[in-house]
């Protein structure tokens, strides 16, 4: 959850560097890649209880 929030939260606030359309699609791209990375990392390090 942290990479998703940290990566996308900065793109929610309007800024002068990225136009709104580019910011939306870049946020979607960063959000998906961070989510996939987080799920894969969690799957690699998950240990069954017991």
N, C-alpha and C positions, 0 to 999 in steps of 0.2 A: 504494500500500500504506500510506503514511503516514496519509492521512486516515481510512482504514478502521481502522487500529490506534488512532489517537489518538481517534477518535470513539466507538469501541465499547469500548475498554479501560476507560474510566472507568465504563461501565455493567456490567461484569462483577463488580466488587466490590460486595457488599451495602452499602446505605446506608439511613438512616432517612427519606430524602425520598421515594423511590419504592418502592412495594410490589413484590415480586418479579415478579408477573404484568405489571405496567405496565412495569417495567424490561426484561423480556424482549422485549416487543413494540416498545418504543421503541428498543432496541438493534437489533432487526431492521430497523426503519424507517431508522434512522440509518446502519446498515451498507450497506443497499441504495442509499440516496441518495448516500452517499460513494463507493461503488463505481462507480455510473453516472457521477458527476461525474469521477472519476479516469480512467475509460475514455474519456470524451468529451474530456477535456483532453489525454490522451495521443494520441488520434487526431488532434486538431487540430494538435498540435505535432510529430508524427512526420514525419521526413523519410526518404525511401528512401536507402539507402547508395549512394554514388557520386556 
